[in-house]
């Protein structure tokens, strides 16, 4: 990896932004770039001053997928012959484990695809909490069509939970691409914005999350993830336990007092018509 492959920025509001800047290689994800992603996730998880992780890119693509040329030779492709199945799975589990850890971080993670997002880019996207696309973006999983393998690092399991088997078959088995409008329609992305205002709109959203309670956001993420996997009764029990922690916190009491004070101040102000009559 060179210094120009990926940029790390932190702002005063606690938004950590990683930007792919490897346009000469269509932002193909190299092992070095993946190491930076892992470091950023660890820092987000560890540091209280970091509130949101935003994954973006510059150039023609968000990413063309994993850098096949620049990667370490996997066990199944080594000259001495294919390794055992367990060795192959162990090698490829590295990315799977990272995406599981990314999904588990109790802070919001946003992926913003300004252009085409292929392969590992989609696997990364479905591991995030929020996904945005510009109207120039498209999404595809070409692993089966191009390499005869599956997007096996959550590219099928997480994708299917999001969009269902109908569209997973279209993307994985048929190897078809979908544009930003289709991605929005099937629930793969939350919003689509024009290219010329895309970066600003995504950054505004990221900063809006920093204004919310970090503890409440973390517990909301846990509650949502729990509800997706357990029965309704268990999910509701989790909701009540999580909310008990929030309802008894100093932060909640402070926010209630602030809300009451703002409402009292609004009531104390004269209505616009009344004020104009008094002035006349």
WOPE-V401553 format. One record per residue. PHI is phi in degrees with one decimal (* if undefined). BURIAL is b if it has 9 or more other ideal C-beta (glycine too) atoms within 8 Angstrom, else e. Layout:
PHI;BURIAL + PHI;BURIAL
This chain:
*;b + -105.4;e + -62.6;e + -90.2;e + -78.6;b + -154.2;b + -114.8;e + -112.6;b + -130.8;e + -123.3;e + -112.2;e + -68.4;e + -86.9;e + 94.5;b + -91.6;b + -97.5;b + -113.1;b + -108.8;b + -122.1;b + -71.8;b + -129.3;b + -100.9;b + -61.7;b + -59.9;e + -111.9;b + 55.6;b + 57.2;b + -58.1;b + -79.9;b + -90.2;b + -56.3;b + -65.5;b + -64.4;b + -64.8;b + -62.3;b + -66.2;b + -59.2;b + -64.7;b + -62.9;e + -64.6;b + -62.7;b + -64.6;e + -66.1;b + -58.8;b + -68.8;b + -85.4;e + -97.9;e + -70.1;e + -77.4;e + -93.0;b + -108.7;b + -143.9;b + -110.5;b + -117.1;b + -105.6;b + -133.7;b + -155.0;b + -121.2;e + 110.3;b + -74.4;e + -122.3;b + -68.5;b + -162.8;b + -86.7;b + 113.3;b + -73.1;e + -75.8;b + -69.1;e + -70.3;e + -88.3;e + -79.2;b + -65.3;e + -65.2;e + -71.6;b + -57.1;b + -75.0;e + -114.2;e + -74.7;b + -57.6;e + -73.5;e + 112.6;e + -58.4;e + -80.4;e + -66.8;e + -59.1;e + -65.2;e + -66.4;b + -62.8;b + -64.6;e + -62.8;e + -62.6;b + -78.9;b + -68.8;e + -57.9;e + -68.7;b + -60.7;b + -63.0;e + -61.3;b + -67.1;b + -63.3;b + -65.5;b + -60.4;b + -64.5;b + -84.0;e + -63.4;b + -85.8;b + -141.3;b + -68.6;b + -125.4;b + -119.3;b + -115.1;b + -123.3;b + -94.1;b + -83.0;b + -149.4;b + -53.5;b + -128.7;b + -117.7;b + 52.5;b + -60.6;b + -62.2;b + -69.2;b + -61.1;b + -66.5;b + -60.6;b + -74.9;b + -91.8;b + -93.8;b + -82.4;e + -134.7;b + -131.7;b + -122.1;b + -138.2;b + -81.1;b + -72.1;b + -98.4;e + -81.5;b + -147.8;b + -131.4;b + -156.8;b + -125.8;b + -89.5;b + -58.5;b + -67.7;b + -67.6;e + -90.8;e + -123.4;e + 70.8;e + -129.9;e + -99.0;e + -74.6;b + -87.5;b + -99.9;b + 95.2;b + -64.3;b + -96.1;b + -64.2;e + -70.6;b + -60.1;b + -65.2;b + -63.9;e + -79.1;b + -116.0;b + 87.1;e + -66.1;e + -56.5;e + -81.3;b + -62.8;b + -61.5;b + -62.5;b + -78.5;b + -89.2;b + -74.1;e + -83.3;e + 66.6;b + -87.2;e + -95.8;e + -124.4;b + -85.3;e + -63.2;b + -64.0;e + -65.6;e + -59.9;b + -68.2;b + -64.2;e + -92.5;b + 90.4;e + -74.5;b + -121.7;b + -87.4;e + -144.9;b + -123.1;b + -130.5;b + -59.8;e + -55.6;b + -70.2;e + -120.1;e + -61.6;b + -59.7;b + -66.5;e + -66.1;b + -66.7;b + -65.4;b + -60.1;e + -64.1;b + -58.1;b + -69.9;b + -64.0;e + -71.5;b + -69.9;b + -83.9;e + -94.3;e + -62.2;e + -64.4;b + -65.7;b + -66.9;b + -62.7;b + -63.1;b + -70.3;b + -62.5;e + -62.4;b + -63.3;b + -65.8;b + -65.6;e + -63.2;b + -64.8;b + -61.4;b + -72.9;e + -118.7;e + -112.7;e + -72.4;e + -61.7;e + -62.9;e + -62.1;b + -61.7;b + -70.3;e + -61.9;e + -61.4;b + -55.4;b + -68.0;e + -63.7;e + -62.4;b + -70.6;b + -60.1;e + -61.7;b + -75.6;b + -66.0;e + -98.9;e + -88.0;b + -63.2;e + -62.2;b + -62.9;b + -61.6;e + -64.7;e + -67.5;b + -64.7;e + -63.0;e + -62.5;e + -63.4;e + -63.7;e + -65.9;e + -63.5;e + -66.7;e + -64.0;e + -65.4;e + -66.3;e + -67.8;e + -74.4;e + -80.3;e + -67.2;e + -63.7;e + -54.2;e + -67.1;e + -63.0;e + -62.2;b + -68.1;e + -67.0;e + -65.1;e + -68.0;e + -77.5;e
